[in-house]
Amino acid sequence: MKKNELLEEILAEVDKHPEIMSRRDAMKYLTMSPMAASIIAGATVGATTVSASDAKGKILIVGGGLAGMSTAARLTNTLSDPDITVIEPNPLSTSYQPGQTLVGGGIWDKSEVMYNRDEFVPNGVKLIKGAVTAFDPDNNKVIVDGKKEVTYDQMIIATGLMLNFAAIKGLTGEITSCNPDNAEAKKTIGKDGVHSIYFQDGSEATWTGIEELIAKAKKWKKGEPKLQAVFTHPNTPIKCGGAPKKIMYLTNAQLEKAGVRDAVELTFYPNGGKMFGVPEYHEAIVNQFKARGFKWNYKHNLVEINKETKTATFNHHWTEKGAWDEDLEEYGVELKSKHVEVKYDFIHVTPPMKAPDVVAHSKVGSSKGWVPVKKETLQHVKYKNVFCLGDVVAVPMGKTGGSARKQYKVVVNNVISAMEGDQKAIDTTNTKYAGYTVCPLITSIGTVMLAEFNWTKKPTPMVPLDPTQERWIWWLLKVYLLKPMTQIGMLSGRA
Amino acid sequence: MIKQITAIALATSAFFLLTGCGEDKKVETKTYKYTTVQVYEKSCIKCHGKHGEGNPLKKTPALNDRSAGEMAEDLYDIRNGGTSAQSSGTDHEIMEHNMQKLIDKGYDYDINSMAEFLSYLAKNK
């Protein structure tokens, strides 16, 4: 990719929303700021940093989303004689999922996040437009669509995960983020004040929902009970852990913009007991919530939605001091819980998420579903010729595009070492995955807090700016730079 | 001059940020009071049993029914109050409490090493 190509792509994005940032301002940032300049430089070199390998073998990649397709591209760039097959049923698998927050928040149009799978298949890679229906890792093969057998020497699992709306009573559908085959979910989600940005069509409907809320708020009179906007966070690992909060911040920003913020109460109901696992970010978010007049109730897990009465039921759980435990030599704790009903005018549902059943119930899966790997090497715990990355892999904090961007390089190196029969390199010398992930937390229209961290649970900012601050420059990064970086840089295997 | 240095630092680190060349090379070393085996034999064994078989009377789960990778994930969940970085919470609220108490008593351990030890116990039961 040429430098100008990327710059043009970024400026074209900026041009779409002159009300937020003018081309002139963006140019100022991009050309005056050494940081932005080096971002562009970084995106244009990549290809030469991968050394060529003559390793041979049949590589199968199950899943052609961002993780799978980027891995295919990087392997293609690296191997002198690649033999790569990608299996992917969804024609929109390479859509830009991080943009769904911006679609839901009324900043982008849905068309700006839709990307066709077929345009991202690297040269020479075979694409099977189907779904794996069985894994047989003992015999190095999978079954596609119940009939076709595909064998491999090395397999990379990158199926992504399932949004399990059906697990909430009153809601329907077990779907993926950008597969247009989502009619079941749309029966109950995307209307009547019940919304979710977690799937592409749902994100578009969310913005309509926010507009409906604004219209209602405009009719609200002082003294009347406030309209209730409720935001949930489930008890499972989720992709893009910040999105449940980002959509809350954007709803707030749009209500403010419309001059009706006073009419609405915004409340966050997470299953967990904190805002963030990294104390510094937790504290920053609590302060942001306070500054915006948000409410929050920890340890509430959404279990039911009654659309007739517009009531959400949560399982509220907590611990109380229990009996003296002789073995522990301390008092233990007891679990308590009760159901809590909450009225809503608008509710944003972050669904429970799970590994696809075909993965979870196979020999490559686990009791919790996610594919168990050695988390530093992403190699399967039982099958040495199976690797896994992306949303379906069982590593802590790993379900973001930012994690995948670190993971795919580790997987490519390790797959090549496996093809060369060099297990020792995988275990020792190859670069390890350290759990890096990033959450560009959108805190308003125009500001983002760039929360970067890894398994040490300490902020790991790559740029020496206080990472707990909301900044304009990260808005530029999140809204204008990351999409071209991902769709052009990463999906070509370079960035 | 200071401005210039900051600019260079910004440029360099942004390059790392987006190219991945800055992949964490630092290794944190931590020392523990007891070895993994000692921790198990002095503490865990009381509730989870000699072979990690668990104790239904105490409602303590078996630890010998999963791979080392799965166990490491569970231990991470317990230690950190969840595997999610944000607000999903933990699957192990009781043990989360207990583990913090045990860490206070010096029974801290390396997660990968404990997971390997437990899978060894499971294979040799």
Chai-1 contact restraints between the chains, C-beta under 6 A:
chainA,res_idxA,chainB,res_idxB,connection_type,confidence,min_distance_angstrom,max_distance_angstrom,comment,restraint_id
A,P34,B,A7,contact,1.0,0.0,6.0,A-B,restraint_1
A,P34,B,L10,contact,1.0,0.0,6.0,A-B,restraint_2
A,P34,B,A11,contact,1.0,0.0,6.0,A-B,restraint_3
A,M35,B,L10,contact,1.0,0.0,6.0,A-B,restraint_4
A,M35,B,A14,contact,1.0,0.0,6.0,A-B,restraint_5
A,S38,B,A11,contact,1.0,0.0,6.0,A-B,restraint_6
A,S38,B,A14,contact,1.0,0.0,6.0,A-B,restraint_7
A,S38,B,F15,contact,1.0,0.0,6.0,A-B,restraint_8
A,I39,B,A14,contact,1.0,0.0,6.0,A-B,restraint_9
A,I39,B,L18,contact,1.0,0.0,6.0,A-B,restraint_10
A,G42,B,F15,contact,1.0,0.0,6.0,A-B,restraint_11
A,G42,B,L18,contact,1.0,0.0,6.0,A-B,restraint_12
A,G42,B,T19,contact,1.0,0.0,6.0,A-B,restraint_13
A,H233,B,S87,contact,1.0,0.0,6.0,A-B,restraint_14
A,N235,B,G89,contact,1.0,0.0,6.0,A-B,restraint_15
A,P237,B,T83,contact,1.0,0.0,6.0,A-B,restraint_16
A,P237,B,S84,contact,1.0,0.0,6.0,A-B,restraint_17
A,P237,B,S88,contact,1.0,0.0,6.0,A-B,restraint_18
A,G241,B,S84,contact,1.0,0.0,6.0,A-B,restraint_19
A,G241,B,A85,contact,1.0,0.0,6.0,A-B,restraint_20
A,G241,B,Q86,contact,1.0,0.0,6.0,A-B,restraint_21
A,P270,B,S87,contact,1.0,0.0,6.0,A-B,restraint_22
A,N271,B,S88,contact,1.0,0.0,6.0,A-B,restraint_23
A,N271,B,G89,contact,1.0,0.0,6.0,A-B,restraint_24
A,G272,B,G82,contact,1.0,0.0,6.0,A-B,restraint_25
A,G272,B,S87,contact,1.0,0.0,6.0,A-B,restraint_26
A,G272,B,S88,contact,1.0,0.0,6.0,A-B,restraint_27
A,G272,B,G89,contact,1.0,0.0,6.0,A-B,restraint_28
A,F276,B,Q86,contact,1.0,0.0,6.0,A-B,restraint_29
A,G277,B,A85,contact,1.0,0.0,6.0,A-B,restraint_30
A,T319,B,E93,contact,1.0,0.0,6.0,A-B,restraint_31
A,D327,B,K46,contact,1.0,0.0,6.0,A-B,restraint_32
A,D327,B,C47,contact,1.0,0.0,6.0,A-B,restraint_33
A,L328,B,N98,contact,1.0,0.0,6.0,A-B,restraint_34
A,E330,B,K101,contact,1.0,0.0,6.0,A-B,restraint_35
A,V333,B,I94,contact,1.0,0.0,6.0,A-B,restraint_36
A,V333,B,H97,contact,1.0,0.0,6.0,A-B,restraint_37
A,S366,B,E70,contact,1.0,0.0,6.0,A-B,restraint_38
A,P372,B,S67,contact,1.0,0.0,6.0,A-B,restraint_39
A,P372,B,G69,contact,1.0,0.0,6.0,A-B,restraint_40
A,P372,B,E70,contact,1.0,0.0,6.0,A-B,restraint_41
A,V373,B,G69,contact,1.0,0.0,6.0,A-B,restraint_42
A,V381,B,S67,contact,1.0,0.0,6.0,A-B,restraint_43
A,V381,B,G69,contact,1.0,0.0,6.0,A-B,restraint_44
A,A394,B,E73,contact,1.0,0.0,6.0,A-B,restraint_45
A,P396,B,Y76,contact,1.0,0.0,6.0,A-B,restraint_46
A,P396,B,T83,contact,1.0,0.0,6.0,A-B,restraint_47
A,M397,B,A85,contact,1.0,0.0,6.0,A-B,restraint_48
A,T431,B,E23,contact,1.0,0.0,6.0,A-B,restraint_49
A,A434,B,D24,contact,1.0,0.0,6.0,A-B,restraint_50
A,M462,B,S13,contact,1.0,0.0,6.0,A-B,restraint_51
A,M462,B,F16,contact,1.0,0.0,6.0,A-B,restraint_52
A,M462,B,L17,contact,1.0,0.0,6.0,A-B,restraint_53
A,M462,B,G22,contact,1.0,0.0,6.0,A-B,restraint_54
A,V463,B,S13,contact,1.0,0.0,6.0,A-B,restraint_55
A,V463,B,A14,contact,1.0,0.0,6.0,A-B,restraint_56
A,P464,B,A9,contact,1.0,0.0,6.0,A-B,restraint_57
